Amino acid sequence: MAMKITEECTNCGACEPECPREAISEGDPIYVIDATKCTECKDEGEPQCVPVCPVDCIVKA
């Protein structure tokens, strides 16, 4: 499974540098997560992008 960014995204960019797999990129109009790269940070224990999101718009796909 992978994480996804919902339409509540404010395009702040806080999540992009936190992704160890470089699965997050700037989309139009919101950031997007490449499901083929996202591992939900299983090796790190929990998704690294979720705690830095100021609007809680990153959820499991």
N, CA, C and O of each residue as an XYZ file, in Angstrom:
244
protein
N       0.828     -1.176      0.000
C       0.000      0.000      0.000
C       0.876      1.245      0.000
O       2.083      1.159      0.231
N       0.288      2.372     -0.252
C       1.032      3.625     -0.306
C       0.220      4.727      0.366
O      -0.961      4.561      0.671
N       0.874      5.831      0.584
C       0.208      7.008      1.128
C      -0.292      7.837     -0.053
O       0.178      7.674     -1.179
N      -1.251      8.730      0.214
C      -1.689      9.665     -0.816
C      -1.957     11.008     -0.170
O      -2.193     11.099      1.034
N      -1.919     12.038     -0.978
C      -2.164     13.398     -0.511
C      -3.537     13.813     -1.016
O      -3.826     13.731     -2.210
N      -4.378     14.259     -0.090
C      -5.745     14.634     -0.453
C      -5.805     16.064     -0.972
O      -4.819     16.800     -0.919
N      -6.964     16.443     -1.470
C      -7.132     17.770     -2.060
C      -7.062     18.903     -1.037
O      -7.069     20.073     -1.418
N      -6.996     18.576      0.250
C      -6.831     19.604      1.270
C      -5.403     20.165      1.297
O      -5.134     21.133      2.007
N      -4.502     19.569      0.538
C      -3.099     20.003      0.473
C      -3.023     21.500      0.139
O      -3.693     21.984     -0.773
N      -2.187     22.217      0.904
C      -1.999     23.646      0.668
C      -0.758     23.931     -0.184
O      -0.392     25.088     -0.393
N      -0.119     22.871     -0.671
C       1.051     23.001     -1.542
C       2.232     23.662     -0.818
O       3.006     24.397     -1.431
N       2.365     23.396      0.490
C       3.429     24.030      1.279
C       4.803     23.418      1.023
O       5.821     24.093      1.174
N       4.839     22.128      0.634
C       6.114     21.490      0.331
C       6.840     20.889      1.516
O       7.952     20.387      1.351
N       6.263     20.918      2.696
C       6.934     20.394      3.893
C       7.208     18.900      3.797
O       8.189     18.414      4.360
N       6.370     18.180      3.107
C       6.485     16.723      3.038
C       7.584     16.227      2.097
O       8.208     15.197      2.353
N       7.814     16.948      1.030
C       8.743     16.472     -0.013
C      10.127     16.104      0.509
O      10.593     15.005      0.212
N      10.807     16.954      1.265
C      12.156     16.595      1.720
C      12.176     15.488      2.774
O      13.232     14.910      3.032
N      11.037     15.185      3.384
C      10.979     14.155      4.420
C      10.922     12.742      3.859
O      11.191     11.786      4.586
N      10.583     12.590      2.601
C      10.404     11.267      2.004
C      11.750     10.627      1.661
O      12.471     11.126      0.797
N      12.094      9.522      2.336
C      13.377      8.869      2.063
C      13.415      8.155      0.707
O      14.495      7.806      0.230
N      12.273      7.936      0.091
C      12.207      7.245     -1.204
C      12.035      8.205     -2.381
O      11.960      7.778     -3.533
N      11.973      9.518     -2.079
C      11.751     10.542     -3.103
C      10.479     10.261     -3.894
O      10.438     10.438     -5.112
N       9.437      9.818     -3.179
C       8.160      9.486     -3.812
C       7.224     10.684     -3.907
O       6.213     10.622     -4.607
N       7.544     11.768     -3.216
C       6.676     12.950     -3.210
C       7.238     14.005     -4.144
O       8.430     14.309     -4.126
N       6.344     14.558     -4.965
C       6.766     15.616     -5.881
C       5.659     16.654     -6.021
O       4.494     16.395     -5.719
N       6.051     17.822     -6.483
C       5.088     18.895     -6.668
C       4.226     18.589     -7.875
O       4.727     18.365     -8.977
N       2.941     18.584     -7.654
C       1.995     18.372     -8.749
C       1.267     19.662     -9.050
O       1.668     20.735     -8.600
N       0.216     19.553     -9.799
C      -0.573     20.728    -10.134
C      -2.033     20.396     -9.891
O      -2.606     19.640    -10.676
N      -2.649     20.899     -8.883
C      -2.253     22.006     -8.022
C      -1.677     21.578     -6.676
O      -1.259     22.437     -5.900
N      -1.640     20.271     -6.367
C      -1.158     19.812     -5.064
C       0.000     18.835     -5.230
O       0.258     18.329     -6.322
N       0.687     18.585     -4.128
C       1.768     17.598     -4.148
C       1.176     16.203     -4.348
O       0.026     15.953     -3.985
N       1.960     15.303     -4.922
C       1.495     13.945     -5.191
C       2.533     12.936     -4.701
O       3.719     13.243     -4.577
N       2.052     11.729     -4.430
C       2.928     10.644     -4.001
C       2.897      9.554     -5.057
O       1.827      9.079     -5.438
N       4.067      9.159     -5.527
C       4.201      8.083     -6.503
C       4.021      6.756     -5.769
O       4.887      6.344     -4.997
N       2.899      6.094     -6.014
C       2.579      4.847     -5.314
C       3.572      3.731     -5.600
O       3.695      2.802     -4.802
N       4.281      3.800     -6.716
C       5.264      2.761     -7.033
C       6.537      2.921     -6.202
O       7.307      1.970     -6.066
N       6.765      4.103     -5.651
C       7.947      4.356     -4.822
C       7.640      4.344     -3.334
O       8.513      4.026     -2.526
N       6.414      4.685     -2.960
C       6.044      4.817     -1.551
C       5.937      3.455     -0.877
O       5.258      2.553     -1.368
N       6.620      3.324      0.256
C       6.566      2.084      1.043
C       5.931      2.324      2.411
O       6.002      1.463      3.287
N       5.310      3.494      2.598
C       4.777      3.921      3.892
C       5.878      3.940      4.947
O       5.600      3.842      6.142
N       7.118      4.064      4.506
C       8.290      4.116      5.383
C       8.333      2.930      6.344
O       8.611      3.094      7.532
N       8.061      1.755      5.829
C       8.070      0.539      6.654
C       9.412      0.368      7.367
O       9.445     -0.060      8.521
N      10.519      0.697      6.695
C      11.848      0.570      7.301
C      12.071      1.576      8.429
O      12.854      1.317      9.343
N      11.393      2.712      8.370
C      11.532      3.757      9.381
C      10.525      3.580     10.528
O      10.634      4.254     11.552
N       9.566      2.695     10.365
C       8.577      2.456     11.411
C       7.242      3.129     11.186
O       6.204      2.588     11.568
N       7.250      4.297     10.575
C       6.015      5.019     10.268
C       6.282      6.021      9.159
O       7.430      6.413      8.949
N       5.246      6.445      8.446
C       5.441      7.425      7.378
C       6.089      8.710      7.901
O       5.630      9.290      8.884
N       7.136      9.137      7.248
C       7.881     10.322      7.671
C       7.194     11.620      7.250
O       7.439     12.668      7.847
N       6.340     11.561      6.235
C       5.686     12.754      5.709
C       4.501     13.210      6.563
O       4.208     14.404      6.627
N       3.823     12.275      7.214
C       2.596     12.593      7.949
C       2.811     13.603      9.075
O       2.059     14.575      9.149
N       3.807     13.424      9.962
C       3.934     14.365     11.076
C       4.297     15.794     10.685
O       4.048     16.716     11.461
N       4.875     16.003      9.513
C       5.267     17.362      9.112
C       4.169     18.094      8.357
O       4.285     19.298      8.125
N       3.119     17.406      7.973
C       2.035     18.024      7.215
C       1.195     18.925      8.130
O       0.607     18.439      9.097
N       1.132     20.228      7.839
C       0.398     21.140      8.708
C      -1.127     21.026      8.609
O      -1.837     21.539      9.473
N      -1.632     20.367      7.579
C      -3.096     20.253      7.422
C      -3.586     18.811      7.472
O      -4.751     18.544      7.175
N      -2.726     17.893      7.837
C      -3.110     16.467      7.959
C      -3.809     15.932      6.712
O      -4.875     15.324      6.806
N      -3.214     16.159      5.559
C      -3.837     15.715      4.312
C      -3.159     14.507      3.694
O      -3.446     14.167      2.546
N      -2.261     13.845      4.429
C      -1.590     12.656      3.921
C      -2.190     11.446      4.612
O      -2.119     11.316      5.834
N      -2.787     10.557      3.816
C      -3.509      9.403      4.346
C      -3.093      8.141      3.603
O      -2.447      8.211      2.557
N      -3.463      6.998      4.142
C      -3.216      5.741      3.427
C      -4.120      5.676      2.212
O      -5.297      6.033      2.270
N      -3.546      5.216      1.113
C      -4.313      5.139     -0.134
C      -5.302      3.997     -0.103
O      -6.031      3.786     -1.072
